[in-house]
């Protein structure tokens, strides 16, 4: 393979082709074609960096040629040769054939050389960027698959450890031995919770939206039942107010990521000796949008952390022993759903999170109408 810039030149006059090739063959690898059809055949089968075509060719104009070339091989950078009287063709070439530049006839050899070199620089820059993007997408895909598979593979052994620990506690009468197994259970629970967060991270950031109709009363009831099985909520009053006035559409799994992590934070960061621990969940929804408000009277967030709580691995308080993933995943899910989120907090008084989400059915309809 040559290291030279490969130039395809199309012109219906044989003398022009020979002159072009003789003038540039030392600096560039020049391929010529007498017809636009021949040029398209070459561009479809060979590596070409820059294509130069005359506007006035029988059968197919330069603009028409570049339009067809865009469909066959859009990578080469395109240059049009034209006269001053062809200004309308130049405009068409820029609009329809995405021509990089045009050169007036009769062309100057030095001008053509500079144009080819500049065009080739764009070609190689784009190619490098395309190659890097493809490698990046491959890495991201492999990493996503690795995280997803790893999370599933880890849960199996964890469940086995938990089952064996429960059996051992049932058979052992020694308090100190049972204490050791309680410590094992505590550690496995934390690891299992972290695996769930990894899966939520995957759902929140890597999976495309799957739009379904949302019935908030049903979802909240399901989630609260799950929360009561996961945490001891006997000392926490949960006040729920759902007012849904119309059908609402969004991604169910991302919505549950939002609900889960906001409730988890409201539950985990209560003031330990507070006899009136409370979590308020308010949902107001119509066919256009939904407003979700999560409020608690917990330990709150220090001002120094408030502006950073949505950053990856940023813990909300000095007392936090969490992963630093929760609020990041909430923010990512809200962003993926086209919404907005804000947070207010006062230390030892509590935290309020406000979320606005548009109906994705409405958003898709508006997008289609705009097009």
N, C-alpha and C positions, 0 to 999 in steps of 0.2 A: 504493500500500500504506500502511495506517494505521500511525502510530507508537504507537498505544495498545495496551495488553495486550488480546488477543483471548480472550474468555471464552465458552465454550459451556455453557449451563445447560439441563438436562433435568429437566422436572417435568410430571406428567400433569394438573396443575391450572392452567388458563389464567390465573387470577387471580394465582397465585404467579409465573408467568412475566412477566406485565405489571408486577407490583410490583417484581420483581427488575430488570427492564430499565429501568424509570423511575428507580429509585434509583441505578443505577450507570452509566447511559449517558453521563454527562458525563466520567467518569474512565476508563471502559473501553469497548472495542468489544464489545458483548454480542450473542451469537447464541443463539437459544432453539429448543428442540424439545419437542413435546408427548409424544413417545414415544421409547423407547430406540432403536428401529429407525431413526427419523428422525435421532437424534443420531449413530448410527454412520455413516449416509450422509454427514452433514455432516463428521464427523471424517475420513472417508476422502478427501474431495475438497477440503477447505479447510484453510488454516493455522490451527491452534488452539493457544493457549499454555496455557490452563487449562481443565479440564473439571470442572463441578460437577454432580452427579447426586443425585436423591433416592433413598433406599434403597427406599422402598415405591412401586413403580410396577406397574401391571397388565401382565402378559405377561412382564416381565423385571425382576428386581430391580436395584438399583444395583450390587451385587456382581457379578451376572451380566453387567451392561452393561460394567463395567470389565474383566472377564475377556476379553470379546470385543474391547473397545477395544485391549487390549494386543496382540492379534494383528493388528489393522487399522492402528493408529497408536499406537505405544508412547511417542511423544515428549511429548504434553501431560501436564502435572502434574495429578493426579487428587485431587478433594476430594469426600467423601461427606457428604450431609445425612442425619441420622438422629436418632432419639429415644433417650432413656436406656434404654428397654426393648429396644433393638436391639443390645445390646453384643456378642452372638454374631455379628451381621452385620458389626459393626465389625472384629472379629477376622478374619473371613473376608475382608473387603475388604483389610485390611493384608496378609494372607498370599497371597490369590489375585489380587487386582487391583492390588497394589502401590500402594495409596492413600497419598498424601502425608500427609493428615490428615483428620479428620472434624469436622463442625460440628453442634452440637446444635440441634434445632428446639424452639421457634421461633428462627430465627436473628437475630442482632443485626447491623445493617448495617455498623457500624464493624468488628466482628469479621470479617465477610466480606471487607471491603476489605483489611484487613491480611493475611488468609489468601491472597487473590488476589495481592497484591503480592509476598508471600514466595514463593508458588508460582511466579510468573512469573520471579522472580530465579533460582530453581533452573533453570527451563526455559532461560533465556538463557545461564546459565553452562554448562549441559550442551551446549547447541547450539554455543557458542563452542569448548568443549573438543572436541566431535565434529568440527567444521570444521577445527580445528588438527591433530587426529589424522589426518584424511583427507589434508590437505595434506602432513603429515609422511610418511605412508605413500607418497604420490605421489613426494615428493622422494627417499625412500629407494629406491623402486623404480627411479626414473630414474637415480639415482647408481649403483646396483648394475649396471644395464644398461650404463651408461657405462663403469664400471671393467672389466666383463667384455668388452665390445666393444673397448675401448682395448687391453687386454692382448693380445687376439688380433691386432688390427691392428698392434701394435708388433712382434710376433714375426716377421711376414713380412719386413719390411725388414731386421731383425737377421740373419735366416738368409741373406738375400742378401748382406749385408756380409761375413758370415763365409765364405760360399762364394767370393766374389771375393777375399778376403784369402788364403784357402788356395791359390787358383789363382796368385795373384801370388807367393806364397812358393815355389811349385813352379818358376816360370819365372825368378825372380830369383836370381842368384848372388852379389849384393853383400850382405855381412853386415850393413851398416848399414841397408840397405833392408829386409831380412828382420826386423831388430830392430823397425823401425817397424810392420810388419804384426803382429808378436807383441804389440806394445802395443795395436794395434787389436783383436786377438783377446781380449786380457785385458779390455779395456773392454766389448766386446760380451758376453763371458761374464758379467761382473758385472751388466750390464743385464738379460740374459736370466734370470739367477738371481733378480733382484729382481722381474721379471715373474712368474716362477713363484711367488714369495712372495705377490704380490698375488692370484694365482689361489687359492693355498692360504687366504689370508685370506678370500676370497669363499666358498670351500667350508666353512671352519671357522665362519663367523659368519652367513652369509646363507641357506644352503641347508638345507632341512628334512632330518632324518635319513631315510636310506633303509636299512632294516635288511636285512642279509644274513648268512648263516652265515659265520663266520670260521674258517679253518684256519691257525693261526699258523705252522706249519712252512713252508707254501707261501708265505705273505706275506713272511716274513722272508727266505726264499731269493730271492724275486723282488726285494725291496728291496736285499739285499746285492749282487745282480748289477748292479742299477742304480747303486749307490754305487761299485762298483769301476770302472764305466765313467766315472763323473763325477769321482771323486777318485783320486789315487794312494795306495792303501792298503798298498803294499808294505812300508812301515816301521811299520805299525800292526797289532798282533795283535787280531783280533776274536773274542771268545769268546761263543758263543751257547748258551743252555740253555733249551729249550722243553719244557714239561711240560703238555700239554693232555689233561685227563681226560674231557672231554665236549664236546658241541656248544656253541658260543658265538655269540651274535648281537649285532651292532652295526652302525654305519655304516662301511663299508669305506673311503670316501674320507677321512673325518675321522680314522680310525685311522691311515691312511697319512700324514696331515699330522703327527700326533703322532710317529710313527716317524721320518719324514724330518727333522724339525727337531731332534729330540733327537740323532739320529745325526750330523747336520751340526754341531751344537755340540760333540759329543764328539770329532769329527774335527778341526774347525778350531781348537780351543783346547787342543791338545796342547802340552806343553813341547818347544820346538824341538829341543834337543840330547839329549833323553831317549832312550836306546837301547832302552828297554822300553815304548814307547807301547802302551797297551792300552785296548780298549773292551769292557765286559762287558754283554751283553743277557740278562736273565733274565725268562722269562715262565712264570707258573704260572696255569693256567686250569682251571675246571670249568664245569658248566652254569649256575652262578649268577653267577660273576664272574671277572675276570682281574686279576692283579697283574703290572704291568710295571715292571722296574727297569733303568734305564740308568746305567751307572757308567763313569767314566774316571779316568785318573791324570794329567789335564792341569793347566792353570795355575790352575784353581779360580776362585772368585768372592770378591771382597772383602766383608767383613761389611757395609760401608756400602751395598752394592748388593743384598744377598741378599733383603731384604724387598721390593724393588721390581722384581725381574727379570721378573715377569709383567705389568708395566704396558706399555701401548702406547708404542713407540719408546724404551723403556728399555734401554740397553745393559748387559750383564752385568758388564763389567770396563772399566777405564780403557784397556786395550789393545784393546778391541773396535772393529772397524771395520765391524761388521754393521749391519743395518737397524734393529734394535730391534723387529722383528716376530716373530721366531721363537718365543720362549717365550710371548709374548702369544697367538699362535695356538695353541700347545700347550694353554695354560690354557683358552682359549675352546672348543677342541674337546673337552677333558675335561669342561668344564661342560655343553656341549651334549649330551654322551653320559651325563650324570648321574653323573659320577665325581668323584674327588678327586685332588689332586696335591700333593706336597711336595718340597722340594729341600734338600739338605745339601751344603755345600762347604767345603773348606779350601784356602787359597791354596797353590799349588805341590804340593798332594797330590791334588787331584781333586774331582769333583762326582758326586753320586748323586741321581737323580731317581726318585721312587717314584710310581706311578700306580695307582689302583684304578678299575676300570670295572665296572658291573653289566651283566649280560646284558639287552639291551633287550627281548627277548621275555619274560623273566621280569618286568621292570618293567611292561610293558604288561598282562600277565596280572594282576598284583597291583592295578594301577589299575582294571581292569575289575571285579575281585572287590570292591574297595572301593565301587564305584558301585552 
